[in-house]
Amino acid sequence: MGNIVVECIVQTTLCLLTSYSLGVRVSDVQLIWPNKDLTLRASGAREYEWVDPTDRRMREPLKLETIKGPPPNSSSNILAIGDGLDVLEALAAGTTVLEGGIRLVYIDPPFNTQADVHQYDDAMNRSMWLSMMRDRLMALRPLLAEDASVWVHLDDAEVHRARAVMEEIFGEKAFVASVIWQKKTSRDSRAAFSTNHDTILVFAPSGPKKWKTSRNLIAKDTAHLLNKDNDPRGPWSDAPFTAPGYRSAQQYEIVTPTGRVLRPPRGRSWYATEPTYRNLVEDDRIWFPKDGDGSPRLKLFSHQLRGLVPFTVWGTSDTGTNDDAKRHLMAMFPDQEVFGTPKPESLLERVIHIATNPGELVVDIFGGSGTTAAVAHKMRRRWVVAERNTQTVLDFLIPRIEQVISGTDPGGVTEKTSWVGGGSFDFVHVSPRFGKLTGSDRVAAIKRNFSRSLAPSGFSKVS
Ligand SMILES: C[S@@+](CC[C@H](N)C(=O)[O-])C[C@H]1O[C@@H](n2cnc3c(N)ncnc32)[C@H](O)[C@@H]1O
């Protein structure tokens, strides 16, 4: 028993010390795992290697090569083949791409479900998965803009551990919300529970109170607005002309068009003082229902409606399902085996809308089929997306972005964002420091296959 306690103390101390040396913000309660004091670096095209952070090889610069476009700069959109951590380091060290600061990080990493996903490894050893996440989030932290937020999309396999890791990196006070996204509507009758949600952890290093002042509200649905009095300013909604509490300046008599004399209900006041009320009447902003006999109501036109604070539970009618995302990809790539775990564009549209404004930088270092890049582009944000799997980039990401740019993708949020095409992106490659790239993962092969893919016959499978 005593040995176990000593072992725990030694491990915890080691972990605290190394956490400090890795620059992690230490709180008094921590998750520990084997090799936490090492960093997990990409090795070759698919593997990882544990490396001591002081290893001299870590000081060697990473090799960033441009495959398409001019050398990347602070106004480029970037698609990178490479491990997310290597790509961030290479862009930060050798370019101005990240200089303005990242406003939004959305990542949808492998969930570590131990299931067989066709396009990538989703069965990592747990300590590797935790270090993989910790090291990539740590690399993002100093690159964030002041009012940035970091959204990490996971399921129940690792979400509880990931939250502990994010608290270590950004601090407990940076936690904003766990968004529950309903990912499907069909039921699995063989399971103990038919899981139909994912969780998106939202952190803002500035803290939720400060971040709240710069995040966007969700647009109110204006379909319910009516024009009951043919107001030339258009349809409107209405709200009671009262406010809670007793305020003496807001206690006066209002006479309805039918001649009834009204005072505010007990314990309430009118919404505004008498002079303001008179101005509103003059401006035809007060509505008396029941043919002029009801209590006064304030007319609110669409531009005056305050948006809605986002709920933490997001349903399929607003943010789609995994199957919606697959159908969209199948329409774009009818001859291809569909990408295993795409997210719907409507989900990304909501995340990007809440967290950014046009022109700001969105980063995703687990690019997959390119949903983040496509939606950020349609919403006129700048984007940097990294994906490690060469074939995924050539089969899905590039042709998808090309369709967005040429205005030939009518699916997803194209209509909602009034997207008609335009813009560009630079395509780069970052080689890992460790291991070797072979076959179709070599830069020369990627360049060859990329230029072949630009031929009229379109993208071909890399051989
Ligand atoms: C769940 S998928 C992302 C799906 C994406 N959100 C979409 O809508 O298509 C995760 C992706 O991360 C990639 N990936 C895994 N480890 C990576 C790493 N270290 N660096 C960059 N990409 C990685 C995988 O190849 C896979 O394509």
The ligand as a Gaussian input file, in Angstrom:
#p B3LYP/6-31G(d) Opt

LIG

0 1
 C      -12.849000      12.809000     -37.398000
 S      -11.877000      13.182000     -38.770000
 C      -12.257000      14.872000     -39.077000
 C      -13.526000      15.012000     -39.864000
 C      -13.817000      16.424000     -40.309000
 N      -14.228000      17.254000     -39.220000
 C      -14.878000      16.418000     -41.398000
 O      -15.956000      17.006000     -41.211000
 O      -14.641000      15.792000     -42.422000
 C      -10.257000      13.285000     -38.092000
 C       -9.181000      13.525000     -39.127000
 O       -7.969000      13.852000     -38.450000
 C       -6.884000      13.318000     -39.201000
 N       -5.718000      13.236000     -38.282000
 C       -5.487000      12.317000     -37.329000
 N       -4.347000      12.610000     -36.663000
 C       -3.867000      13.748000     -37.202000
 C       -2.727000      14.554000     -36.930000
 N       -1.863000      14.252000     -35.974000
 N       -2.528000      15.671000     -37.671000
 C       -3.398000      15.998000     -38.685000
 N       -4.496000      15.248000     -38.981000
 C       -4.737000      14.159000     -38.241000
 C       -7.405000      11.988000     -39.696000
 O       -6.655000      11.546000     -40.808000
 C       -8.865000      12.327000     -40.014000
 O       -9.000000      12.693000     -41.360000

